[in-house]
Amino acid sequence: MDPDAAWDIWDIDKQASLIAEPLAAGTALLSVLDGDRSVPPLSYYSNATIKELRKAVQYRVDFFVSRSAFVDSQRTELQRHSDAVAPSPTGDEATQDAGVVPAPQPTAKPSPAPAPKPAPKPDNSSAGVPGKRPSNAAPCRKYAPGGKSFTYIDCVTKQPI
């Protein structure tokens, strides 16, 4: 999402929910990496490897912390903006007299269109009778072991013709 674009409350809530889980997981992983290195799972790794893992996890946690702070500032800005454009107790006339043009209020996101129904499968049988093959269909065959020869069979009963 473009940081300069106007946000609405749904965008902010979505961003916050996308940040919360990896931030919590990263914080928990940091506490594991800071734990006792003489017991599993840390005992399987060298100190240098653990140091590199911790550095990589800390980098991602720092990213999510800064992203969370940005989302919180956007939420605060949106709240401050919506408080500023809220109608005064005397009505809209007071804001119009002051030369303030109220900003449009966020609207509800439209619900997604329902998924289209799958197209019906084409009927390959003649006259729509189940089990009846079209007149132009190739005859059914039963191949001998090795697949070099075959015998024509009835497609329904699987008996030789």
Secondary structure in CASP SS format (residue, H / E / C, confidence):
PFRMAT SS
TARGET T0000
AUTHOR 0000-0000-0000
METHOD secondary structure of the structure
MODEL  1
M C 1.00
D C 1.00
P C 1.00
D C 1.00
A C 1.00
A C 1.00
W C 1.00
D C 1.00
I H 1.00
W H 1.00
D H 1.00
I H 1.00
D H 1.00
K H 1.00
Q H 1.00
A H 1.00
S H 1.00
L H 1.00
I H 1.00
A H 1.00
E H 1.00
P H 1.00
L H 1.00
A H 1.00
A H 1.00
G H 1.00
T H 1.00
A H 1.00
L H 1.00
L H 1.00
S H 1.00
V H 1.00
L H 1.00
D C 1.00
G C 1.00
D C 1.00
R C 1.00
S C 1.00
V C 1.00
P C 1.00
P C 1.00
L H 1.00
S H 1.00
Y H 1.00
Y C 1.00
S C 1.00
N H 1.00
A H 1.00
T H 1.00
I H 1.00
K H 1.00
E H 1.00
L H 1.00
R H 1.00
K H 1.00
A H 1.00
V H 1.00
Q H 1.00
Y H 1.00
R H 1.00
V H 1.00
D H 1.00
F H 1.00
F H 1.00
V H 1.00
S H 1.00
R H 1.00
S H 1.00
A H 1.00
F H 1.00
V H 1.00
D H 1.00
S H 1.00
Q H 1.00
R H 1.00
T H 1.00
E H 1.00
L H 1.00
Q H 1.00
R H 1.00
H H 1.00
S H 1.00
D H 1.00
A H 1.00
V C 1.00
A C 1.00
P C 1.00
S E 1.00
P C 1.00
T C 1.00
G E 1.00
D H 1.00
E H 1.00
A H 1.00
T H 1.00
Q H 1.00
D H 1.00
A C 1.00
G C 1.00
V C 1.00
V C 1.00
P C 1.00
A C 1.00
P C 1.00
Q C 1.00
P C 1.00
T C 1.00
A C 1.00
K C 1.00
P C 1.00
S C 1.00
P C 1.00
A C 1.00
P C 1.00
A C 1.00
P C 1.00
K C 1.00
P C 1.00
A C 1.00
P C 1.00
K C 1.00
P C 1.00
D C 1.00
N C 1.00
S C 1.00
S H 1.00
A H 1.00
G H 1.00
V C 1.00
P C 1.00
G C 1.00
K C 1.00
R C 1.00
P C 1.00
S C 1.00
N C 1.00
A C 1.00
A C 1.00
P C 1.00
C E 1.00
R E 1.00
K E 1.00
Y E 1.00
A C 1.00
P C 1.00
G C 1.00
G C 1.00
K C 1.00
S C 1.00
F E 1.00
T E 1.00
Y E 1.00
I E 1.00
D C 1.00
C C 1.00
V C 1.00
T C 1.00
K C 1.00
Q C 1.00
P E 1.00
I C 1.00
END
